[in-house]
Amino acid sequence: MLYGRRLGTMVAPMTEPIAAARILTQGRELGGRSTPRAFSRPAWYRFSRDRRRRYVSRIAGEPTDTQSALVQTLVALEWSALKHEAVGTLAADKVALDARRLFGRFLQDFERSLVKPTASQRAPSLAEVLAAREMS
């Protein structure tokens, strides 16, 4: 039997490989993003604040109403998926899978809403900086 992070939580043998994969990859895969261990109100506030900051930091300038709505939806869908995955039942996993699918679609919409930097907005390359320095 595999034991989860919390004392006393035990994973059934049938779901052991899935649970092991979740436990082992959750921290590494997310690249430093916080994931809740408990699904309480304070955990929701920390999670939503962290995720909102991460998404909004990717937006150049002031977010549009559409981008704000997308960010709120992304945060809620990710929370829902994580919460249902933590339950560990087949029904909850189906709900989590649906939330993940929707999350993926909304994330693609969010990525498309981001403004791509033009040649004048992008940072100059090292070669351009050195060429400009030599001309001065």
C-alpha contacts under 8 A as a table, 3 or more apart, distances in Angstrom:
res1	aa1	res2	aa2	distance
1	M	10	M	7.07
1	M	11	V	6.57
1	M	12	A	6.85
1	M	13	P	6.06
1	M	16	E	7.35
2	L	10	M	6.18
2	L	11	V	5.59
2	L	12	A	7.68
2	L	13	P	7.69
2	L	16	E	6.43
2	L	20	A	7.43
3	Y	6	R	7.83
3	Y	7	L	7.75
3	Y	8	G	7.44
3	Y	9	T	5.96
3	Y	10	M	4.73
3	Y	11	V	6.11
4	G	7	L	7.26
4	G	8	G	7.88
4	G	9	T	5.53
4	G	10	M	6.14
4	G	11	V	7.00
4	G	23	I	7.20
5	R	9	T	7.57
5	R	23	I	7.66
6	R	9	T	5.88
11	V	15	T	6.77
11	V	16	E	6.16
11	V	19	A	7.11
12	A	15	T	5.66
12	A	16	E	6.16
13	P	16	E	4.94
14	M	17	P	7.85
15	T	18	I	5.44
15	T	19	A	6.06
16	E	19	A	5.13
16	E	20	A	5.92
17	P	20	A	5.07
17	P	21	A	6.14
18	I	21	A	5.18
18	I	22	R	6.30
19	A	22	R	5.04
19	A	23	I	6.08
20	A	23	I	5.17
20	A	24	L	5.98
21	A	24	L	5.29
21	A	25	T	5.88
22	R	25	T	5.46
22	R	26	Q	5.54
23	I	26	Q	5.72
24	L	27	G	7.33
24	L	28	R	7.76
25	T	28	R	5.31
25	T	29	E	5.42
26	Q	29	E	5.62
26	Q	30	L	6.40
26	Q	35	T	7.79
27	G	30	L	5.72
27	G	31	G	6.96
27	G	32	G	6.75
27	G	33	R	7.63
27	G	34	S	7.88
27	G	35	T	7.65
28	R	31	G	5.71
28	R	32	G	7.22
30	L	33	R	5.40
30	L	34	S	7.92
34	S	47	F	6.95
34	S	50	D	7.56
35	T	47	F	7.20
36	P	39	F	6.45
36	P	43	A	6.32
36	P	44	W	8.00
36	P	47	F	7.04
38	A	43	A	6.79
39	F	43	A	5.95
39	F	44	W	6.72
39	F	83	K	6.66
40	S	43	A	5.13
40	S	44	W	6.24
41	R	44	W	5.02
41	R	45	Y	6.37
42	P	45	Y	5.08
42	P	46	R	6.28
43	A	46	R	5.16
43	A	47	F	5.96
44	W	47	F	5.04
44	W	48	S	5.90
44	W	79	W	7.79
45	Y	48	S	5.29
45	Y	49	R	5.98
46	R	49	R	5.23
46	R	50	D	6.10
47	F	50	D	5.23
47	F	51	R	6.13
47	F	79	W	7.91
48	S	51	R	5.18
48	S	52	R	5.86
48	S	75	V	6.07
48	S	76	A	7.88
49	R	52	R	5.25
49	R	53	R	6.15
50	D	53	R	5.30
50	D	54	R	6.32
51	R	54	R	5.07
51	R	55	Y	6.22
51	R	75	V	6.30
52	R	55	Y	5.28
52	R	56	V	5.93
52	R	71	V	6.45
52	R	72	Q	7.39
52	R	75	V	6.99
53	R	56	V	5.25
53	R	57	S	5.89
54	R	57	S	5.29
54	R	58	R	6.82
55	Y	58	R	5.47
55	Y	59	I	7.15
55	Y	71	V	6.50
56	V	59	I	5.30
56	V	63	P	7.24
56	V	71	V	7.50
57	S	60	A	7.65
58	R	114	L	7.77
59	I	62	E	7.31
59	I	63	P	6.38
59	I	114	L	6.15
59	I	115	V	7.65
60	A	63	P	7.62
60	A	114	L	7.47
60	A	115	V	6.95
63	P	66	T	7.96
63	P	67	Q	5.78
63	P	68	S	6.18
64	T	67	Q	5.14
64	T	68	S	6.19
65	D	68	S	5.07
65	D	69	A	6.19
66	T	69	A	5.14
66	T	70	L	6.14
67	Q	70	L	4.96
67	Q	71	V	6.13
67	Q	110	F	6.66
67	Q	113	S	6.98
68	S	71	V	5.15
68	S	72	Q	6.32
69	A	72	Q	5.18
69	A	73	T	6.17
70	L	73	T	5.08
70	L	74	L	6.01
70	L	106	F	6.69
70	L	107	L	7.95
70	L	109	D	7.88
70	L	110	F	6.30
71	V	74	L	5.10
71	V	75	V	6.23
71	V	110	F	7.68
72	Q	75	V	5.32
72	Q	76	A	6.28
73	T	76	A	5.16
73	T	77	L	6.03
73	T	106	F	7.66
74	L	77	L	5.22
74	L	78	E	6.07
74	L	103	F	5.91
74	L	106	F	6.59
74	L	107	L	6.89
75	V	78	E	5.29
75	V	79	W	6.17
76	A	79	W	5.18
76	A	80	S	6.13
77	L	80	S	5.04
77	L	81	A	6.14
77	L	99	A	5.62
77	L	100	R	7.19
77	L	102	L	7.39
77	L	103	F	5.79
78	E	81	A	5.12
78	E	82	L	6.18
78	E	99	A	7.14
78	E	100	R	7.03
78	E	103	F	6.61
79	W	82	L	5.22
79	W	83	K	6.00
80	S	83	K	5.11
80	S	84	H	6.12
80	S	96	A	6.86
80	S	99	A	6.71
81	A	84	H	5.29
81	A	85	E	6.03
81	A	95	V	7.32
81	A	96	A	4.22
81	A	97	L	7.06
81	A	99	A	5.36
81	A	100	R	6.11
82	L	85	E	5.10
82	L	86	A	6.18
82	L	96	A	7.09
83	K	86	A	5.26
83	K	87	V	6.81
83	K	96	A	7.87
84	H	87	V	5.28
84	H	88	G	7.19
84	H	92	A	5.02
84	H	93	D	6.25
84	H	95	V	6.74
84	H	96	A	5.31
85	E	88	G	5.59
85	E	89	T	7.99
85	E	92	A	6.47
85	E	93	D	5.57
85	E	96	A	5.86
87	V	92	A	6.39
87	V	93	D	7.92
88	G	92	A	6.53
88	G	93	D	6.52
89	T	92	A	5.20
89	T	93	D	6.08
90	L	93	D	5.04
90	L	94	K	6.32
91	A	94	K	5.20
91	A	95	V	6.49
92	A	95	V	5.07
92	A	96	A	6.10
93	D	96	A	4.88
93	D	97	L	6.00
94	K	97	L	5.00
94	K	98	D	6.30
95	V	98	D	5.16
95	V	99	A	6.23
96	A	99	A	4.97
96	A	100	R	6.09
97	L	100	R	5.02
97	L	101	R	6.21
98	D	101	R	5.11
98	D	102	L	6.26
99	A	102	L	5.17
99	A	103	F	5.93
100	R	103	F	4.83
100	R	104	G	6.12
101	R	104	G	5.15
101	R	105	R	6.46
102	L	105	R	5.12
102	L	106	F	6.17
103	F	106	F	5.18
103	F	107	L	5.93
104	G	107	L	5.02
104	G	108	Q	6.25
105	R	108	Q	5.20
105	R	109	D	6.40
106	F	109	D	4.96
106	F	110	F	6.09
107	L	110	F	4.91
107	L	111	E	6.11
108	Q	111	E	5.04
108	Q	112	R	6.21
109	D	112	R	5.12
109	D	113	S	6.23
110	F	113	S	5.04
110	F	114	L	6.64
111	E	114	L	5.46
112	R	115	V	7.83
117	P	120	S	7.76
117	P	121	Q	5.37
117	P	122	R	5.59
118	T	121	Q	5.16
118	T	122	R	6.13
119	A	122	R	5.50
124	P	128	E	5.92
124	P	129	V	6.45
125	S	128	E	5.22
125	S	129	V	6.37
126	L	129	V	5.12
126	L	130	L	6.18
127	A	130	L	5.18
127	A	131	A	6.05
128	E	131	A	5.06
128	E	132	A	6.10
129	V	132	A	5.18
129	V	133	R	6.17
130	L	133	R	4.99
130	L	134	E	6.21
131	A	134	E	5.21
131	A	135	M	6.38
132	A	135	M	5.24
132	A	136	S	6.48
133	R	136	S	5.30
